């Protein structure tokens, strides 16, 4: 019995090694970037999420147009949709604001505004806030984690205690205070200040990567060769941590759009006369019974954006982690082996 069990185990390991060997042959001669791209595009949900995000951004900005500058000196490039979010429309035949051919997402009877233009403008604002928060949070988190993990000692202790302090303060409380003070100043200042407090999770991840990588042989070799600390950080350690940084920043984007939505829903985010998806949900939550389309459209878009970005993050995680696929294969083989043994015992 022991010999048979050992033979089965060796057979399973041989099968696993053959599978891994096939993967090695398939990636032989490819650069690291080509391997990452191949693994990412093999992740179907991630590809679907990426296609959706790209098409949605093109659709939103082509329909709503591009709005830059300040209120006094606006720079506007009009889109293909005939109504702007500031236009007042004529009353439609449907008193409840139901969708019509002229207003495919309905209209708001109390404001006499086309709802499609409001949703497109809200999507434009929410996407812009998401990118700014994610970009700032990713940049600050990478810098803080890199410096803390590389130098260690008193620098690491001070920076981590400051990070712990920021983590202990509820994020919704920080966002409410920032939104209350900055919401009336416009979208850009609000997004910038929210981004300044969204880096804590990424900082811890990058610090852990740097603590591990700074003890590797290639770092010691760079020190012996006379490389400066900045060169070691940016040329040797940071490129090996780029997977964690990209994945965490991608997931930070989905959290950013949910943060902006929650703050705007509570009245601390984007302020009138501008709109965001959270503002639209907040304004029309009382109309859910007799005009549910005014509530569902922004809600569905928020969920779709967050899910798509999470799928992209999962795909990037699998693509950048060379151990991920091997671990999944090993778990799959162990599960199949235990199932076979259970069947044989019966």
N, C-alpha and C positions, 0 to 999 in steps of 0.2 A: 504493500500500500504506500509506503513512504517513497519507494522508487518511482511508482506511477505518478504520485503527486509531484515529485521532483521533475519528472519528465514533462508533465503538463506545464509546470512553471517555466521550465527552460524553453518549451515550445512557445509559450505566450511572450516571453522576453525576446525570443528570436523573431517572432512576428512583429513585435513593437519596434525592434531595431531595424527590421527591413523596411517598415513604414517610414521611420526617421531617415533611413538611408535614401529612400526614394525622394524625400523632401530635400536632402542635401544635394542629390543629383540634379533636381529641378532648379535649384538656386545656384548651381555651380557656374562660375564665370560672371555672375551678376554683381553689380555694385550694391552697396548698402541701400542707396536710394531706390534702386530698381526692385530690390527685395521688399522694401517697405511698401512701395506702390502696388506691387503684385499682391501682397497680403491684404492691403486695404481694399483694393477693388475686388478681392475674393469675398469680402464681407458684404453680403447683399443688402442688409438693412442700412449699413453705413453709406453705401453708394446711393441707395434710394433717398436717404436723408440729405446727402450732399446735392443731389439733383433737385430735390424739392426746395432747398434753401436758395440755390442759385436761381431757379426759375421764379421763385416767389419774390426775391429781391428785384429781379428784372421787371416783373409784373408790377410791383408796388411803385417803383420809382418811374417807370414809364407811364403809369396811369396818373399818379398824383403829381408828378413833376419833381423838380429839385428846388428846395428852398434854402437859401443861404443868406448870410448877412444878418443885420439887426432889424428891428421893427421900423426904425427910421430910414435905414438904407437897405431895403431888402434886395436880394438877388434871386430872381425866380425864373425857372425854366418850366413852362407849362407842359403837362402831360397830355395824353390823348383823350382822357375823360373830360367831358364837356363841362362838368360842374367842379368848382373848387370847394374846399371845406368851409370857406367863408361866405359862399353864395347863398342867397335866399331864393328859394324856388317857389313856384306857384303851387297852390293846394291841389293835391291829387284827388282822384275820384274816391280812393279808399281813405275813409276818415281815420282809420287806425294806423295808417302808414304802411300797409302791406306792400310786398314787392309787386312791381309792375314792370312793363317793358322798358319804360323810361327810367325807372329806379329799381334795378335788379335786386338790391338788398333792402328795399323799402326806403322810407323817409321818416324823419322825425317831425310829427305834427306840431309839437309845442315849439320847435325852433325853426320849422319850415326849411329844413336842410336835407340834402340828399345823403342817405346813409352810406352809400358806397364810397363817396368822397371822404366822409368822416373816417370810415374804416381804413381806407388807404392812407390817409394822413396819420391816423393813429398807429398803423403798422410802420410807417416811415419813422415816426418819433421813437417807437419802442425798439426798432432795429438799431437806430443811432445810439440810443441810451445803452443798449446791450453791448454794442461794439466798444463804446468808450469805457464802460465799467470793466468789461473783460480785458481790454487792452491795458488799462491802467493797473488793474489788479494783477495781471500777469507780469507786467514790467516790475512793479514794486515787489511783488512776492519773489520773483526771480533774483532781484538784487539783494533783498534782505536775506533770503535763504542761502544764497551763494556766499555772501560775506560771513554770515554766522557760522555756516558749516565748514568753511575753509579755514578761518583763523581760529575759531574755538576760543577757549579761555574766557577771559573777562568780557570780550566782545560778544561771544556767543551767549553768555549768561545774561548780559544786559538786554540784548536784542530779543532773546526768547522770553524774558520776563515782561518786556513791553508787549510782545505778541500775545502772551497769556492774558495780559490785562485787557487788550482789545477783544480777545475771544470771550472773556467773561461777561462783557457788556452785551446785552441782547442786540442782535443785528437789526431787528425791527425798531428798537428804540433809537439806535443811532440813525437809521434811515428816516424815522419820523422827525427827529430833531433837524437833520440836514434838510429834509423836504420842506419843513415848516419855514426854515430860514432862507432856503435857496430856491424853492419852487417858483416863487414870483419873479425871480431874476431870469428865468428862461430855462430851456432844456439843457443847454451845454454846461452851465455852472452846476446844475443839479447832478448831471451824470458824472462830472469831474469829481465832485465832493463824495459821491457814493463810491466811485472807484478808489478813492483814497483809503477806504475802510474795507475793501473786499479782498485783501491780499493774504490774510492770515493762514488760511488752509494751504495755499500754495507754498508759502514760506516754510512751513513745517516739512512738506514733502521734499522741496529742493534742499533744505538743510540736511535731511536724512541721506539723500543721494550724495551730497558733497562729503559728509562724514565718512561714507563708505568708500567713495572713489579716491579721496585724498590719500588713502593708505595703500593704493595700488602701486605696482612696480613701475608703470609708465610715468606716474607723478614723481616718484623717487628719481627716475632716470632724467626727467626734465630738470629737477633741482640740481642734480649733479652736473648737468650740462650748462648750468648757469642761468636758466630761465627765471624771469621775474615772476612775482606772485600774480600780477595781472595777466601775464602770458599763460601761466599754468591754468588760471581760472578760465580764460576765454578761449584758449586754443586746445586745452587738453581735457579739463573736467566738464565744462559746460556743454560741449558737443555730445558727450556721453550721457548727459542728463536731459537732452532735448526731448526725448520721448515723454518723460514724466511732465515736463513743462508744457508741452503742446497738448497733451491729453488733459491735464488739470485746467489749463486755460480754456480749452474747448468746453469742458463741463462748467467752468465758471460763467461762460456766456449764457447757458440755460438758466443758471441761478440768478444771473443779472436781470434777465427779462421777467422772471417771476418776482424779483424784488421790486422792480419798477412797477409792475402790475399791482402788487399788493399795496405799495405806498400810494399810488394814484387812486386805487379803490378806496383807501381810507381818507383820501383828501389831502395827503402830504406830498404828492408827487407833482406831475405836470399840472399846471393850473390853466384855467380858462383865460383867454380865448383859444389856446392851443388844446389839442386833444392827444390822448394815447389810448391804447387798447384797454388799460385799466380804468381810465376815465370813462370810456364808453360803457363798460360793464357797470361801473358805479352809478352812472347817470340813469341807466335803463333797467336796473335790477327790479324796480317796482312795476315795470311793464312786462314782466316775464309771463304773466298769465294771458293777457290779451294781445301782446305783440312780442312773442318769444324770439323772433328773428333779430330784434334789436339787442338781445342778450347773447344769443348763440353765436353770431358771426365772430365777434372779437374773442369769445371764449374758445371756439374751435381753432382759430388762428394761433392763439397763445399756446394751446396744447400741441398743435402741429409743429410749431417752431421749437418748443422745448424738447419734444420727442425726437425730432430730426437731429438736433444738436447732440442729444445724448447718444443716438445711434452713431453719429460721426465720431464722438468720443470713444465709444466702444470699439469701433473699427480702428481708430488710431492706436488705442491701447494694445490691441492684438497685433497690429502691424509693427509697432516699435518694440514689443516685448518678444525676444526670440525664444524665451522659455515657455510662453503661453501655450503655443500649439503642442509642444512636446508634453506638457503637463496634462493638457486635455486628452491627448492620445493615451497617455499612461492610465489616466482615470478610466477612460473608456475600455481599455483592455482589461484592467483589473475588474471592472464591473462584469464584462463578458466572461472572464475566467471564473469568477465566483458563481455566475449563473450556470455555466457548464458543469461545475463541480456539484452544484445543488441538484441539477438534473440527473447526473451520473449516480449520485447517492440514492436517489429515488429508484 
